[in-house]
Amino acid sequence: MVALVNPVHRRGERIKLWLVFYTMAMFSFVTVYTAMNLNNLSMSFIDNRVPIEPDFSGPVEYYIYIPYTPLGLLPNVMFNLNNWLADGLLVGPLFDAVLTLPGV
């Protein structure tokens, strides 16, 4: 973030606020994904060690059923949103650069 707003790195250009907000959104999505994933791991291996059914152990059984709850759905949504933002950041400038070059 410092590189985006520090005048040394800008070479006389203005601050690109869309890039600052884009970066903040990506870091926020990845932070939520990581925190929720670590929370789910903690709940599965610490809180739910005792198996409910004799076929599965506690953490495996918990991980089978957690994707159908909001606690399991939120990390997957955040991961997909972050991937879409990353893909859009990589693909977006590519088409702009190709269309502005004459003779290409």
C-alpha positions as CSV (number, residue, x, y, z in Angstrom):
1,M,0.0,0.0,0.0
2,V,2.9,2.3,0.7
3,A,4.2,1.8,-2.9
4,L,0.8,2.9,-4.3
5,V,0.6,6.2,-2.4
6,N,4.3,7.1,-1.9
7,P,5.4,10.0,-4.2
8,V,8.8,8.4,-4.9
9,H,7.2,5.4,-6.7
10,R,4.7,7.4,-8.8
11,R,7.0,9.3,-11.2
12,G,4.9,12.4,-11.3
13,E,1.6,10.6,-11.8
14,R,-1.4,11.0,-9.6
15,I,-2.5,8.4,-7.1
16,K,-4.7,5.8,-8.8
17,L,-7.5,5.5,-6.3
18,W,-9.1,2.6,-8.1
19,L,-5.9,0.6,-7.7
20,V,-5.7,1.4,-4.0
21,F,-9.3,0.3,-3.4
22,Y,-8.8,-2.8,-5.6
23,T,-5.8,-3.8,-3.5
24,M,-7.6,-3.1,-0.3
25,A,-10.5,-5.3,-1.5
26,M,-8.2,-8.2,-2.5
27,F,-6.3,-8.1,0.8
28,S,-9.6,-8.0,2.7
29,F,-11.0,-11.0,0.9
30,V,-7.9,-13.0,1.4
31,T,-7.8,-12.1,5.1
32,V,-11.4,-13.2,5.6
33,Y,-10.7,-16.4,3.7
34,T,-7.6,-17.2,5.8
35,A,-9.3,-16.3,9.1
36,M,-12.4,-18.3,8.4
37,N,-10.4,-21.3,7.1
38,L,-8.2,-21.3,10.2
39,N,-11.3,-21.0,12.4
40,N,-12.9,-24.0,10.6
41,L,-9.7,-26.1,11.1
42,S,-9.7,-25.1,14.8
43,M,-13.3,-26.1,15.2
44,S,-12.8,-29.4,13.4
45,F,-9.6,-30.6,15.1
46,I,-10.1,-29.2,18.6
47,D,-13.9,-28.8,19.2
48,N,-15.2,-31.7,17.2
49,R,-12.8,-34.5,17.9
50,V,-15.4,-37.0,19.1
51,P,-17.0,-38.9,16.1
52,I,-20.7,-38.9,15.8
53,E,-20.9,-41.9,13.5
54,P,-18.5,-44.9,13.9
55,D,-17.5,-44.8,10.2
56,F,-15.8,-41.4,10.3
57,S,-13.5,-39.7,12.8
58,G,-14.4,-36.4,14.2
59,P,-12.5,-33.9,12.0
60,V,-13.2,-35.8,8.8
61,E,-16.9,-35.9,9.5
62,Y,-17.0,-32.3,10.5
63,Y,-15.2,-31.3,7.2
64,I,-17.7,-33.4,5.2
65,Y,-20.7,-31.5,6.7
66,I,-19.3,-27.9,7.1
67,P,-19.5,-26.8,3.4
68,Y,-23.3,-26.7,3.7
69,T,-23.2,-24.2,6.6
70,P,-22.5,-20.5,6.4
71,L,-19.2,-21.0,8.2
72,G,-18.1,-23.3,5.4
73,L,-19.6,-21.3,2.6
74,L,-18.0,-17.9,3.4
75,P,-14.4,-18.9,2.8
76,N,-15.3,-20.5,-0.5
77,V,-17.1,-17.3,-1.6
78,M,-14.2,-15.1,-0.5
79,F,-11.7,-17.3,-2.4
80,N,-13.7,-17.1,-5.6
81,L,-14.2,-13.3,-5.3
82,N,-10.5,-12.8,-4.8
83,N,-9.7,-15.0,-7.8
84,W,-12.1,-13.0,-9.9
85,L,-10.5,-9.8,-8.8
86,A,-7.0,-11.2,-9.5
87,D,-8.1,-12.4,-13.0
88,G,-9.7,-9.1,-13.8
89,L,-6.5,-7.2,-12.7
90,L,-4.4,-9.4,-15.0
91,V,-6.7,-9.5,-18.0
92,G,-8.0,-5.9,-17.9
93,P,-4.8,-3.9,-18.8
94,L,-3.9,-6.5,-21.4
95,F,-6.8,-5.6,-23.7
96,D,-6.2,-1.9,-23.1
97,A,-2.5,-2.1,-24.1
98,V,-3.2,-4.1,-27.3
99,L,-5.9,-1.7,-28.5
100,T,-3.8,1.4,-28.0
101,L,-0.7,0.2,-30.0
102,P,-0.8,1.2,-33.6
103,G,0.0,-1.5,-36.2
104,V,-0.7,-4.4,-33.9
